[in-house]
Amino acid sequence: MTGMLLALVAGVSVQPPDRGPASFPTEVGLVSVEVSVWKEGRPVAGLRAEDFEVLDDGTPRRAQLVPVAEDPLDMVLAVDLSTSVEGARLAGMRSAATALLEGLGAADRVTLLTFSHELALPAGLERPPAEIERMIGTLEPGGATALRDAVHAALVLLDPVVGRSMVLVFSDRDDTVSWVSEDAVLEVARTSNAVVHAIDARTLAPGADPFLARVADLSGGRVWLTDGQTDLRSLVQRILGEIRSRYLLSFERPRDAHPGWHRLDVRLRRADGQVLARKGYVAPDSSR
């Protein structure tokens, strides 16, 4: 495990890399939340601000839609390289990761994080998708599974507030050796704008990994279940469609808003569909 990753897993503050300017609203008092809307298995496009209702601790807020189509994506791709990921499963994960990277734009930035009982950044921080794609073919499995450590590190590697950010986790096993607790990972997820998606490839599991399900739900993402017959390339194309179809809603937080956790509930007013959005945000303590 590299020194930086050890610091991230231990919860030590690490200065994130300079990403340059971002077009997301970052002014004090503004809250932004990415929203995905699905109907019959497909993203719903063409919605307007008035189609959404945003409740902040139960209080309606007037939200605006912020254009995001041209904003680059900052992504951490966290790939499970534990011993169980061998043979056809490794080939499938490589193919899926390659399909994802091929579908990203030249301005999008990706950090490849691999994990078994150790975490590694084989390509360093923030590389263009084409460079990460070349690295994917060199990955070899071995070791146990530090899933919570990996998700924690992925979230901390991303800027916690600014930008269009996402974590995508490929894994086929429950956690076996992590140092970080689930509560610690969820606490980081609460303060981050990153959306967490996970491809859960546990073919013998009755459902999604409970930890992955909780962190994905909190962030406004989802867990994508697979089995031995799942076409991972097609699944990744669905995930890319979800990324490209997301809406960004922004509203002004009242000056007297209490510090700490605020519950968010995003609903549809005049449209029909399933809404995925993060479950809340953390307001700073203005007295400090």
C-alpha positions, 0 to 999 in steps of 0.5 A: 500500500502506498504512503498516500493510500495508507493516509487515506485509509487511516483518515489522515487529511491529504490535499487533493490534486488541483483539478482547475476550475469547475462550473458547478455551483460552489458559492457558500450557501448553495447546495447541489445534488445530482439526480437520475430518473428511471422508467422501465429500465431506461433514463428519463430525459428532457425534465425541467426544474419545475418537474422536481420537488426538493425537500430539505429536512422536509422543507421545500426548496426552489431548485434550479437546473444547472447544465452539466453536459460539457463538464468533465467527469472525475472518476475513481475506478476501483477494481477488485484484484483479490484471488477470486477474480481469476480466469473468465471473471478477470477477463470480463472485468477487464472487458467491462472496464475497457468499455467504460473507458472507451465511452468516456470523453477525452477531457474526463479524468480517471484514477485507477485504484486496485484492491485486494488485501492492499490498495494500489494506484498503478497509474498514479492520480488522474489520467486520461481514459486511454492511458488507464485503458492500457493499464487495465490489461496488465492487472493480475489478481492475488490476495484477500478483499479490503472492500471498505478500505477501497471505497473509503480511499476512492471517496477521499481521492476525489474532491469532496465538494467541487466537480462532477465526480463518481466512484465505480467499484468492481467486486465479487466478494464480501469484505474480509480484511479492511481496517476502515469501518462501514460507519467511517466510509458512510461518514466520508460519503455524506460529505462528498458530492461523488456518486457511488456505483458498484458492479457486484459480481458475486454469482452465489450471493442472494443479493447486493453486498449490504455495505455497497448497497448502503453507500450507493444509496446514500450517494445517489448511485446504485448496485448493479447485480450480475450473474455468470451470464451477464454481459458486462460490456452491455451493463457498463453501457447502461451505467454510462447512459445513467451518467450522461442522463443525470440532472444537477439541481441547485438550491440556496441553503438558508443562512440560519440552516443548522450545521451538520446533516440535512436530509434531502428528498427529491421527488417528481411533480409531473413526471413518472419514474424512479428517482435516484439522488443523494440522501442529504448533505452536511452544512458547515458550522458558520460559527467556526 
